[in-house]
Amino acid sequence: MIKIITDTTSVLPRQVAEKYNIPVIPQVIHFEEDTFLEGVEIDNATFLRKLKTAKNLPKTSAPPPELFRKEFEKIKDPKDTILCIHPSAEVSGTVRSATMAAQDFPHLDIRIIDTRIVASPLATMVTLAAQWALEGLPADTIVDRLNQMAKSCHLYFLVDTLEYMAKGGRIGNASALLGGVLQIKPILTFNNGKVDVYEKERTQKRARERLENIVLEQIPKDQEAYLSLMHAGIPEDAAAFSERLAKRLSINSVPIYEIPPAIITHAGPGVLGVAFFTQNFCADQ
């Protein structure tokens, strides 16, 4: 049997987690002296309200190893395999926490997967891994497919300001933009697990138009690309963007995911992002 575990940066919908019995380990949010487990003790709406009135930006920390140990302890059959699917180790300590916890269970087959991405494409990977496990695919095949997905993932996003990423230390190679941040609206991406600049536009309107065209230019038309959108506190904008993409791509709909507090803390409210995959990773090599 294969057991899938992820964390709240995967933006995995609750109904999907329940359907496949996937534990979702919470990230930790700190407002001054108050600490909250994401998705357990604080939800998105409450977080955004607190963020508007906070004197200082909140901080985040990865789930402590103990939260992983509690899940690993539930695995009684040493023949079972645990796949822990988590965000890039370059932007989160989640992989490190899971790895530390796994060291206490040498008799179990625990595989920690650093996807090098975050948010909606991570949700896609977790969901597909659960489906493949139900279909009876062996763990090695699922891990190989996930690695293929990670390499073929394209994730692009816009932020209202780089202030949050700069203060949170998650700005990566986009730090070069800070001097001229008022004059541009960058389209950001993930490059080898780190945030990087893909293109620069002069206005938010032009940046959103360009984001839409990037998808149309790059998304494969001859295979399932698992296109998804993500946003932080701008549901109407995300819905409109989804409608436009669906119409231009002649598809029924594009799933929309809400970015959780741990990501908003570092990217800020108003994030709009899009992700898809460019290779047929389901074909066994």
C-alpha positions as CSV (number, residue, x, y, z in Angstrom):
1,M,0.0,0.0,0.0
2,I,1.1,3.5,-0.8
3,K,0.4,6.4,1.5
4,I,0.5,10.0,0.3
5,I,1.3,12.9,2.6
6,T,1.6,16.6,1.7
7,D,1.4,20.0,3.4
8,T,-0.7,23.1,3.2
9,T,1.5,24.8,0.6
10,S,0.1,22.3,-1.9
11,V,-3.3,24.2,-1.7
12,L,-4.9,20.8,-1.9
13,P,-8.7,21.2,-1.6
14,R,-10.1,19.6,1.5
15,Q,-12.5,17.4,-0.4
16,V,-9.6,15.9,-2.4
17,A,-7.6,15.3,0.8
18,E,-10.6,13.5,2.3
19,K,-11.3,11.5,-0.8
20,Y,-7.8,10.0,-1.0
21,N,-7.2,10.1,2.8
22,I,-4.2,12.4,2.4
23,P,-2.8,14.0,5.6
24,V,-2.1,17.7,4.9
25,I,0.6,18.9,7.4
26,P,0.0,22.5,8.4
27,Q,2.6,25.2,8.0
28,V,3.0,27.5,11.0
29,I,2.1,31.2,11.0
30,H,3.4,33.7,13.6
31,F,1.7,37.0,14.3
32,E,4.0,38.6,16.9
33,E,3.5,36.3,20.0
34,D,0.6,34.4,18.5
35,T,1.2,31.2,16.6
36,F,-1.3,29.4,14.4
37,L,-1.3,26.1,12.5
38,E,-2.4,27.0,8.9
39,G,-5.7,25.5,7.9
40,V,-6.3,24.3,11.4
41,E,-6.2,27.3,13.7
42,I,-6.4,30.1,11.0
43,D,-8.1,30.2,7.6
44,N,-7.4,32.4,4.6
45,A,-10.1,35.0,5.4
46,T,-9.0,35.4,9.0
47,F,-5.4,35.6,8.0
48,L,-6.1,38.4,5.4
49,R,-8.1,40.4,8.0
50,K,-5.3,40.1,10.5
51,L,-2.7,41.0,7.9
52,K,-4.5,44.3,7.1
53,T,-4.3,45.5,10.8
54,A,-0.9,43.9,11.8
55,K,1.8,46.4,12.8
56,N,4.5,44.0,11.5
57,L,4.5,41.4,8.8
58,P,3.8,37.9,10.1
59,K,6.4,35.2,9.9
60,T,6.2,31.5,9.0
61,S,8.0,28.3,9.9
62,A,7.9,24.9,8.4
63,P,5.9,22.2,10.2
64,P,7.9,20.8,13.0
65,P,9.2,17.2,12.6
66,E,6.8,16.0,15.3
67,L,3.8,16.6,13.0
68,F,5.3,14.2,10.5
69,R,6.3,11.7,13.2
70,K,2.6,11.5,14.2
71,E,1.7,10.5,10.7
72,F,4.6,8.0,10.3
73,E,3.6,6.3,13.5
74,K,0.2,5.4,12.0
75,I,1.9,3.2,9.4
76,K,2.1,-0.3,10.9
77,D,3.0,-2.4,7.9
78,P,6.7,-2.1,7.0
79,K,5.7,-3.2,3.4
80,D,3.8,0.1,2.9
81,T,5.5,3.1,1.2
82,I,5.0,6.7,2.3
83,L,5.4,9.4,-0.4
84,C,5.8,12.8,1.2
85,I,5.3,15.4,-1.6
86,H,6.4,18.9,-0.7
87,P,7.4,22.4,-2.0
88,S,10.9,23.4,-3.1
89,A,13.5,23.2,-0.3
90,E,14.8,26.5,-1.6
91,V,11.7,28.3,-0.3
92,S,10.5,26.1,2.5
93,G,12.0,24.0,5.3
94,T,9.2,21.4,5.0
95,V,11.4,18.8,3.2
96,R,14.0,19.2,5.9
97,S,11.4,18.6,8.6
98,A,10.0,15.5,6.9
99,T,13.5,14.2,6.4
100,M,14.4,14.7,10.1
101,A,11.2,12.9,11.2
102,A,11.8,10.0,8.7
103,Q,15.2,9.2,10.4
104,D,13.3,7.9,13.4
105,F,11.6,5.3,11.3
106,P,14.4,3.3,9.5
107,H,12.1,0.3,9.2
108,L,9.7,2.2,6.9
109,D,10.0,3.0,3.2
110,I,9.6,6.8,3.4
111,R,10.4,8.8,0.3
112,I,10.6,12.6,0.6
113,I,10.0,14.3,-2.7
114,D,11.2,17.9,-3.3
115,T,9.1,19.0,-6.2
116,R,11.0,22.3,-6.7
117,I,7.6,24.1,-7.0
118,V,4.8,25.2,-4.8
119,A,1.0,25.9,-4.8
120,S,-1.4,24.7,-7.5
121,P,1.0,22.5,-9.6
122,L,1.9,20.8,-6.4
123,A,-1.8,20.1,-5.8
124,T,-1.9,18.6,-9.2
125,M,1.1,16.3,-8.5
126,V,-0.3,15.2,-5.1
127,T,-3.8,14.4,-6.6
128,L,-2.3,12.4,-9.5
129,A,0.0,10.5,-7.2
130,A,-3.0,9.5,-5.1
131,Q,-4.9,8.4,-8.2
132,W,-1.9,6.4,-9.5
133,A,-1.6,4.7,-6.1
134,L,-5.2,3.6,-6.3
135,E,-4.7,2.3,-9.8
136,G,-2.0,0.0,-8.4
137,L,1.1,1.6,-9.9
138,P,4.3,0.8,-7.9
139,A,6.0,3.5,-5.9
140,D,9.0,3.6,-8.1
141,T,6.8,4.4,-11.1
142,I,4.9,7.1,-9.2
143,V,8.1,8.8,-8.0
144,D,9.5,8.7,-11.6
145,R,6.4,10.3,-12.9
146,L,6.5,13.0,-10.2
147,N,10.1,13.8,-11.1
148,Q,9.1,14.1,-14.7
149,M,6.3,16.5,-13.7
150,A,8.6,18.6,-11.6
151,K,11.0,19.1,-14.5
152,S,8.2,20.0,-16.9
153,C,6.3,22.4,-14.7
154,H,5.9,26.0,-15.8
155,L,4.7,28.3,-13.0
156,Y,4.3,32.1,-13.6
157,F,2.9,34.6,-11.2
158,L,2.3,38.3,-10.5
159,V,2.6,40.1,-7.2
160,D,1.4,43.6,-6.2
161,T,4.7,44.4,-4.6
162,L,8.0,42.7,-4.0
163,E,8.1,44.0,-0.4
164,Y,6.8,40.8,1.1
165,M,9.2,38.6,-0.8
166,A,12.2,40.8,0.1
167,K,11.4,41.0,3.8
168,G,10.6,37.2,3.9
169,G,13.9,36.3,2.2
170,R,12.1,34.3,-0.6
171,I,12.9,36.7,-3.4
172,G,15.6,34.6,-4.9
173,N,17.1,36.0,-8.2
174,A,14.3,38.6,-8.4
175,S,16.3,40.7,-5.8
176,A,17.8,42.6,-8.7
177,L,14.4,44.3,-9.3
178,L,14.2,46.0,-5.9
179,G,15.9,49.2,-6.9
180,G,13.3,49.9,-9.7
181,V,10.3,48.1,-8.2
182,L,8.0,51.2,-8.6
183,Q,8.6,51.4,-12.3
184,I,7.8,47.8,-13.3
185,K,5.4,44.9,-12.8
186,P,7.5,41.7,-13.1
187,I,6.2,38.4,-14.2
188,L,7.9,35.9,-11.9
189,T,8.6,32.2,-12.2
190,F,10.3,29.3,-10.5
191,N,13.8,28.5,-11.8
192,N,15.5,25.5,-10.2
193,G,13.4,25.8,-7.2
194,K,13.9,29.5,-6.7
195,V,11.9,32.6,-7.6
196,D,13.3,34.3,-10.7
197,V,12.2,37.0,-13.1
198,Y,10.7,35.8,-16.4
199,E,9.7,39.2,-17.9
200,K,9.0,42.8,-17.0
201,E,6.0,44.9,-17.9
202,R,5.2,48.6,-17.2
203,T,1.7,48.2,-15.8
204,Q,-0.4,45.5,-14.0
205,K,-2.8,45.4,-16.9
206,R,0.0,44.7,-19.4
207,A,1.5,42.1,-17.1
208,R,-1.8,40.2,-16.8
209,E,-2.3,40.3,-20.6
210,R,1.2,39.0,-21.1
211,L,0.7,36.3,-18.4
212,E,-2.3,35.1,-20.4
213,N,-0.3,35.1,-23.7
214,I,2.6,33.2,-22.1
215,V,0.1,30.3,-21.4
216,L,-1.2,30.4,-24.9
217,E,2.3,30.3,-26.4
218,Q,3.8,27.6,-24.2
219,I,1.0,25.2,-23.1
220,P,1.0,22.0,-25.2
221,K,-2.1,21.5,-27.3
222,D,-1.7,17.8,-27.9
223,Q,-1.8,16.5,-24.3
224,E,-3.2,17.0,-20.9
225,A,-1.2,19.9,-19.4
226,Y,-3.1,20.1,-16.1
227,L,-3.5,23.9,-16.3
228,S,-4.4,25.6,-13.0
229,L,-4.7,29.1,-11.6
230,M,-4.0,30.4,-8.1
231,H,-4.7,33.7,-6.3
232,A,-4.3,35.4,-3.0
233,G,-7.5,37.3,-2.0
234,I,-8.6,38.3,-5.5
235,P,-11.3,35.7,-6.4
236,E,-13.1,37.9,-9.0
237,D,-9.9,38.6,-10.9
238,A,-8.9,34.9,-10.8
239,A,-12.4,33.9,-12.1
240,A,-12.2,36.4,-14.9
241,F,-8.7,35.2,-15.9
242,S,-9.9,31.6,-15.8
243,E,-12.8,32.4,-18.1
244,R,-10.6,34.1,-20.6
245,L,-8.1,31.2,-20.7
246,A,-10.8,28.6,-21.0
247,K,-12.4,30.5,-23.9
248,R,-9.1,31.0,-25.7
249,L,-8.0,27.4,-25.2
250,S,-11.5,26.0,-26.0
251,I,-11.7,24.0,-22.7
252,N,-14.5,23.8,-20.2
253,S,-12.8,25.4,-17.3
254,V,-9.6,26.0,-15.5
255,P,-9.4,25.0,-11.8
256,I,-8.7,27.9,-9.3
257,Y,-6.9,27.4,-6.0
258,E,-6.6,29.8,-3.1
259,I,-3.1,30.5,-2.0
260,P,-2.7,29.8,1.8
261,P,-1.3,32.2,4.5
262,A,2.2,30.7,4.5
263,I,2.6,31.7,0.8
264,I,0.8,35.0,1.2
265,T,3.2,35.9,4.0
266,H,6.0,35.9,1.5
267,A,4.3,36.9,-1.7
268,G,1.7,39.3,-0.4
269,P,-2.0,39.7,-1.1
270,G,-3.1,40.1,-4.7
271,V,-1.0,37.3,-6.2
272,L,-2.3,35.9,-9.4
273,G,-0.5,32.8,-10.8
274,V,-0.8,30.1,-13.5
275,A,0.8,26.7,-13.9
276,F,0.9,23.9,-16.4
277,F,3.1,20.9,-17.4
278,T,4.7,20.5,-20.9
279,Q,5.7,16.8,-21.0
280,N,3.7,13.6,-21.2
281,F,5.0,12.3,-17.9
282,C,2.4,9.6,-17.8
283,A,4.2,7.5,-20.4
284,D,6.5,5.1,-18.8
285,Q,10.0,5.4,-20.1
